[in-house]
C-alpha cells in the first residue's frame, strides 16, 4: 500500500525555541507555540494543526455529500477542541461540534453526523496508529 501523500511533509527548526518551518507540496508555513509557554505565536501550535486537519477533512467530506445529495446547505461551521486525562493510561478526547446557520431536518442531521464520522482523518484518528521513526 502506498503513501497517502505524493510528497513528504518536511519540517525544520533552527535555534529559535519552538519555531518550525513546515514544507508541504505547494509551499511552507510556520508552526510555533503561544507566548505563554515561551513561543512567539508566529503560527499555529501542533495541537491546533491536528484539529485543523480534522476540521478541514470533516467540512470537505460533508460538503461533497451535501452537494451530491443536492441539499441546499450553503454554510457549515465547525468548532473543535481537545483535552487529556491521565488515569491509568493517557486518554485524549476531541470534541467536534458541527453547526448549520439554518434549520436542517432531523433526519438529514442524523445522516450528516454519520458522514462526519466517516471522514478520512476521523478514521485515522479512531484507528490504530503506528509511528515508525528513524534517525
Steps between C-alpha positions, in 0.01 A plus 500: 500500500644836401526830681192721523706807409689538173780687681622481858410780741834638619592704805797697624581681825788738557618654824177688579308297756186331354501683163478239224479542125279235345521431126220335308452431128404858419684723746595556862341616822618568855412312814569647840378495857312772690691769685367356829743209461789703354409478134448806280152393373613547138292207380262236624620251758504123430169437681331770293636346180369158599154643565518708181561179304192343651294817444600532134444132428161497675379812319619380160343157547169657603509745208557220248211298645262797520578601141453144375158487671407842357406639841491877548748542785724792399709528820637252753688608813709283726677549832743259661706469813672225693589404852704224656457289811775287644331239718650157442599595146485825305161561339450784254145615427426721201175695501363583155184711467349554156258790455274602215374861485158388380256242629573153365260207508578258787541202263750694288690601817524136607634402158754786501624391844566151362681649197714726723616191689610346169738776393847356433675689781234384748569145391875547546460647849255231614708204384838358589785732417857377471779758482824362355782737587853477363816706552 
